[in-house]
Amino acid sequence: MGEPILDIAGYSLDYATPSGFTRALDDVTLAIARGEVLGLVGESGSGKTSLAWAIMRHLPKSAREAGSISLTGQDLLKTSEAEIEAIRGRRIGMVFQDPSTSLNPTLPLGEQLAEVLVRHRGLTRRQAWAEGEERLAHVGLKIPQQMMRRYPHEASGGEKQRVVIATAFACQPECIIFDEPTTALDVITARQILDLFKALQEETGVASLYISHDLALVSQIASKVAVIHRGKIVEQGGVGEVFARPRDAYTQRLLAAVPRPDHRLVEAAPETGDRPLVEVEKVSVHYGRKPFLGRLLGRANTQFTGNREVSLSIKPGEILGIVGESGSGKSTLAKAMTGLNRFEGEIRFAGRRITGLSDMDRAYRREVQIIFQHPDSSLNPRQRIREILSRPLALYGEPRVRKDAAAVGELLEQVRLPASYAERYPHQLSGGEKQRVAIARAFASRPKLVICDEITSALDVSVQASVIELLVDLQKRFGTAYLFITHDLNLVRQIAHRIAVMYRGDLVDLVDVAALSGADLHPYTRSLLAAVPAPATAAA
């Protein structure tokens, strides 16, 4: 290995708090050579992003540091703020997790890319604009001239991330930090972004620090990996060596939590003779202004289709997984089934015929519950957990349960949380704990069908594993059916009996999990399967 481009030696970081200093990073030592990709993996709160901000020199004044962070021999801790301003973007680039938050919504994409080229490479605005078009074409964006003039809200998530990557590579930096750059993207778009990253990496020879909690992804793109736990590097080395023979107990736990399709977590599907619990018959959802209304008002037709005549059924106790890229109609269907979207067509639930929202009475809403992706958005931050869980008990619980104050504690214990959490507020819980509260709320009415809408996508791999284990346990205890929406095919193949594949509003495949390896699949389903990284697991 040549001389390191980025060399971190004995680095520690403390943050000042009202109760004293709290250690975020402890004696971190890492080195990345030219052309090398180092994967940094660990759970939320382990210190991954703190290390990225320390390298970029974006730390609060209350931070206390020790050790060194050197870029080609220059200690960044001893570099003036004026010099750091010149280094950021020019010698060190960064690609963030969510491109929507790293782009200015009030400026065209081209203006933002050109600004970097003018500032760091001294180009004129005309030169920067022309260079920007070339850069966008280079990262695979079609019609770059138009993309330069679009605003961020006029581009898809994948297109915005390509713009951010083009901007990071535009000044030929020595090192680029990638902080979970594909977490917010669907599986096919994520695969395209990773292919782009690998191509640019080989072309430029940039030293890369790739931060992720997705071990399967890191095993595909990194040559070395470092595992961080509570601010300390507990293990590092070649990817093959660390993942095949992990020495540290924490690394072993991370690898054990990775979803593996060959490790089924549920029993066989319910008997085919069972009458369906729910039948969705030619359900369509449309958004926007209808064509005739647009003509009447003299305005353009803005209607588009979220679902197009979707038909499927779910048996009692069955887990039906729904997969597809962002915008394919997965969540649109879930909202139609729970009365959050108006729909055309028919839903039959336990023999009842539902053709509109007015047919979804109290009994239906008690028996069909939904758990959303982000518990921060679905839990009232001003209410204690006790109040959040008491409401569904009052609405749907049995009369004796409504009067039983211990019912909330029982609900919490049912999702493996202490009863004492009833007095806490949502912000006092971790992400996984908040999602458990959301699960407890859904199960308060003893529903027959629970719709899980990407409920593990924001969770670390080990927290995800514990939530999935909980869902499977509840399903076995109560015989609940699940409609499980996800973009993680490795995960859904562990827990689903059947899988539905959505593409641009259409249901293109509905197959048993075992049939996913068959040849008689829609081309889009095959492309989804091809885009999924193989799970990283330790050798037996």
Secondary structure by P-SEA (a helix, b strand, c coil): cccccbbbcbbbbbbbccccccccccbbbbbbcccbbbbbbbcccccaaaaaaaaaccccccccccccccccccccccccaaaaaaaccccbbbbcccccccccccccaaaaaaaaaaacccccaaaaaaaaaaaaaaacccaaaaaaacccccccaaaaaaaaaaaaacccccbbbbccccccccaaaaaaaaaaaaaaaaacccccccccccaaaaaacccbbbbbccccccccccaaaaaaccccaaaaaaaaaccccccccccccccccccccccccbbbbbccccaaaaaaaccccccccccccccccccccbbbbbbbcccccaaaaaaaaaccccccbbbbcccccccccccccaaaaaabbbbcccccccccccccaaaaaaaaaaaccccccccccaaaaaaaaaacccccccccccccccaaaaaaaaaaaaacccccbbbbccccccccaaaaaaaaaaaaaaaaacbbbbbcccccaaaaaacccbbbbbccccccccccccccccccccaaaaaaaaaccccccccc
